[in-house]
């Protein structure tokens, strides 16, 4: 028969005490170079964004200028057509009136 002991069982495993973990020391110069590289990448991205926004603004300026010119041309053509029709009508009336006046003056 097997006897049970009332002694608490001891772990056969020994707990290893790990040596103090080495703290990785970063050279300040290396850290600064890394920060500089990150800032250079950010600066390049910002420059690219600036150039794109500048190109968009230039395209917008050109498009609005072109639309303005088209609007002026359309309005000018419309006004010329409208007033040329009026001019034709009035000049016809003027010619008719002038002929009537001449005929009256000749008959008097």
C-alpha positions as CSV (number, residue, x, y, z in Angstrom):
1,X,0.0,0.0,0.0
2,X,0.9,3.5,-0.6
3,X,1.1,5.9,2.1
4,X,0.0,9.4,1.7
5,X,2.1,12.0,3.3
6,X,0.7,15.2,4.7
7,X,3.7,17.1,3.6
8,X,3.0,19.7,0.9
9,X,4.5,18.7,-2.3
10,X,7.6,20.6,-3.2
11,X,8.1,21.6,-6.7
12,X,10.9,19.7,-8.2
13,X,11.4,22.6,-10.6
14,X,13.7,25.2,-9.5
15,X,12.8,28.7,-10.3
16,X,15.4,30.3,-12.3
17,X,16.3,33.8,-11.4
18,X,17.0,35.5,-14.6
19,X,19.9,37.8,-14.7
20,X,19.1,41.5,-15.0
21,X,18.0,42.0,-18.6
22,X,20.3,44.2,-20.4
23,X,18.8,47.5,-21.2
24,X,19.4,48.2,-24.8
25,X,21.1,51.5,-25.0
26,X,20.4,53.6,-28.1
27,X,23.1,55.8,-29.3
28,X,21.8,59.4,-29.3
29,X,23.3,60.1,-32.7
30,X,21.5,57.0,-34.2
31,X,18.2,58.1,-32.6
32,X,18.6,61.6,-34.0
33,X,19.4,60.2,-37.5
34,X,16.2,58.1,-37.3
35,X,14.2,61.2,-36.3
36,X,15.8,63.2,-39.1
37,X,15.0,60.5,-41.7
38,X,11.4,60.4,-40.5
39,X,11.2,64.2,-40.7
40,X,12.7,64.1,-44.2
41,X,10.0,61.7,-45.3
42,X,7.3,63.9,-43.8
43,X,8.8,67.0,-45.5
44,X,8.9,65.2,-48.9
45,X,5.2,64.2,-48.4
46,X,4.3,67.7,-47.4
47,X,6.2,69.1,-50.5
48,X,4.3,66.7,-52.7
49,X,1.0,67.7,-51.2
50,X,1.9,71.4,-51.7
51,X,2.8,70.8,-55.3
52,X,-0.5,69.0,-55.9
53,X,-2.5,71.7,-54.3
54,X,-0.7,74.3,-56.2
55,X,-1.4,72.5,-59.5
56,X,-5.1,72.1,-58.5
57,X,-5.3,75.8,-57.8
58,X,-3.7,76.6,-61.1
59,X,-6.1,74.3,-63.0
60,X,-9.0,75.9,-61.1
61,X,-7.8,79.4,-62.1
62,X,-7.5,78.4,-65.8
63,X,-10.9,76.7,-65.8
64,X,-12.7,79.7,-64.3
65,X,-10.9,82.0,-66.7
66,X,-12.0,79.9,-69.6
67,X,-15.6,79.7,-68.3
68,X,-15.6,83.5,-67.9
69,X,-14.4,84.0,-71.4
70,X,-17.0,81.6,-72.8
71,X,-19.8,83.3,-70.8
72,X,-18.7,86.7,-72.1
73,X,-18.6,85.4,-75.7
74,X,-22.0,83.8,-75.4
75,X,-23.5,86.9,-73.9
76,X,-21.9,89.2,-76.5
77,X,-23.1,87.0,-79.3
78,X,-26.6,86.9,-77.9
79,X,-26.7,90.7,-77.4
80,X,-25.3,91.3,-80.9
81,X,-27.8,89.0,-82.4
82,X,-30.7,90.6,-80.4
83,X,-29.6,94.2,-81.2
84,X,-28.7,93.4,-84.8
85,X,-32.3,92.2,-85.2
86,X,-33.5,95.4,-83.6
87,X,-31.1,97.4,-85.7
88,X,-32.5,95.8,-88.9
89,X,-36.0,96.5,-87.8
90,X,-35.2,100.1,-86.9
91,X,-33.1,100.8,-89.9
92,X,-35.9,99.4,-92.1
93,X,-38.3,101.7,-90.4
94,X,-35.9,104.6,-90.7
95,X,-35.5,103.9,-94.4
96,X,-39.2,103.8,-94.8
97,X,-39.7,107.0,-92.9
98,X,-36.9,108.7,-94.8
99,X,-38.5,107.7,-98.1
100,X,-41.9,108.9,-96.9
101,X,-40.3,112.3,-95.9
102,X,-38.5,112.6,-99.2
103,X,-41.7,111.8,-101.1
104,X,-43.7,114.4,-99.1
105,X,-41.0,117.0,-99.5
106,X,-40.9,116.4,-103.3
107,X,-44.6,116.6,-103.6
108,X,-44.9,119.9,-101.7
